[in-house]
Amino acid sequence: MNKKGFTLIEITAVVLTLAVIFLVSYPTLQHILKKSEANETKANTENVIIAAKTYFNLHNSEYSFLDESTLEVTIDKLVEEDLLESNDYNETSKVVCNINNNKQECVINK
């Protein structure tokens, strides 16, 4: 007799092998995904801060910089000025820049 197909033992062996491969690789894949999300968040934050600094440099004639100043701009304003492509943060997010002796330190307040 000519039998075609796989036996139950062969199919079970293949399924178990695939399950072991998945169980071994799953934590590594999760770590890679979390790391890439953290890198994306960091890159987005850096882009927003660069956009805010660019905004203040473009509009510095509107502000009187004394020895020390604190300025705020909304992220929506940066999008409106075409300094950012989209608002990945909530609409009330603001970039706060402390200007001190021509040094700008900016943070995002959510």
N, C-alpha and C positions, 0 to 999 in steps of 0.2 A: 504494500500500500504506500502511496505517495502522499505524505502529510505536508500541507503548507500552513505557514503561520507560526506564531510564537507560543511557547508553553506558558502556563501561569507563573512558573518559577522564573523564567526569563523576563517577563514583564515586571514582576515584583522586584527583581534585581535591578532593573533599569530605573524604576520609580524610587527605590531606596537610594540608589547612587545619586540621582538628581536631588533627592531630599537632603542628603548629607552635604552635597556641594552647596545647596542653597543655605543650609544652616551654618556652614562655615563662612560663607561669603556675606551673609546678611549684616552682621555687625560692621564689617569693613565698609559696605555700601552705605550704611546709615552714617558712619563717621565721615565719609566723603561728602555726603549730602549736607550734613550739618556744617562742615567746614566751608563748603561752597556758599551756603546761605550766609555765614558769618562774613566771608570775603565780599559777598555782594552788598551786604549792609554797610560794611566799612567803605567800599568804593562809592556807594550812593551818598554816604555822609560826607566823604571828601569832595565829591562833585558839588554838593549843595554849599559847602563852605567856600569852595573856589568860586562858585557863582555869586555868593554873597560878597566876597571880597571884590570881585569884578564889578558888581553893582555899585558898591561904595566908591570904587575908584572912578567909575564912569560918572557918578553923581556927587563927587566930593565937593564941587562948588556950591551945592545946595546945603552943605553942612558946615558949621564953623567948628573946626577941630582945635580945641584948646589943648592944655596939657594932657587931659584925659577925657575921653568921651565914651559913651555907650550908645550904640545904635541898634535898631531892630528893623528887620524887613521880613515880611511874610514870604513863605515859599511860593504862594500863589503869585505874588508880585514878581518873583524871579522867573516864574513860568511865563507870566504876561510880558516880561521884558525879553523873552526868548533866550534867557541864560540857562534855563533848564528845559528838558523836553516835556516832562510831566511831573505832577505832584505825587510822589510815592509816599508821602507822609500825610497826616491828616490836615485838614484845611486850616486849622488854627496853629499849625506849626510855625514858629518864627526862628529866624537865625539872629542870634544876638552877638554882636561884635564889640569887643572892648578895644578901643583905639588908645594906645599909650605910646607917645613918642614915635609915631609912625609905625608901630608894630601892631598888627591886627591879630587878635585871638578870637576866634568865632566858635560858637557852640550852637547846637540845635535844641530849642526848647519845645517840647511836645505838649 
